[in-house]
Each structure stands twice: as C-alpha cells, then as structure tokens.
C-alpha cells in the first residue's frame, strides 16, 4: 500500500507541475505604435522610468519591440497591449493582444 500512495503522490505532483507550466503568465507590455509599414508587423515603443543611481532622478528609457499583428488592425499612435510569444522571426517575439486606445481618441479620465 505504501508504494501505491507513493505512486499516486508522484502522479499528482506531475499533474500539478504540468498544470503550473500551462498556466504560467506571459510577460505583457503596454506601448504606442510608431510604425505599421510592414505586413502583419508593427513596431511598438514602450517607455519605462528608471531611477538614476548617482543623481537619484528618474530617467525615461525607451525600447522598441516588433510585434505580430495578424489582421493589420493597429495604426500609428494606437496604444496597444503586447504579449510575449515564441520567436516568430529574427526580431519578432511579441504578439498584439488588444488595442487599448485608438489614435485620436480622448483618454479615459476618472473625475
């Protein structure tokens, strides 16, 4: 009986690890589309604030990601949400998840 319990526990832990791997969150970033000239690809600018180690002042750092846009929905100026994915090409490792705000729309203000 001890061996059956050990076997059951082993299979239960294996199932839990499989479930954990399938439910792991992918990284996501929010940015602004700066180019949509390629087919099914957009370039998104993501800004983040970093504290300077010596001067203790916040500096804005920018990074540009190439992302897959299957339907060519996103246009320049749109605010979008990207999700990390498997490598799709040499530089594309992100996929467009949703368009949060279209270019020219008024931002949502909580009053």
Secondary structure, DSSP 8 states (H G I E B T S, - for coil): -HHHHHHHHHHHHHHHHHHHHHH----EEEEEEEE--STTEEEEEEEEEEE-TTT--EEEEEEEEEEE-TT----TT-EEEEEE-S--SSSEEEEEEEEEE-TT-------
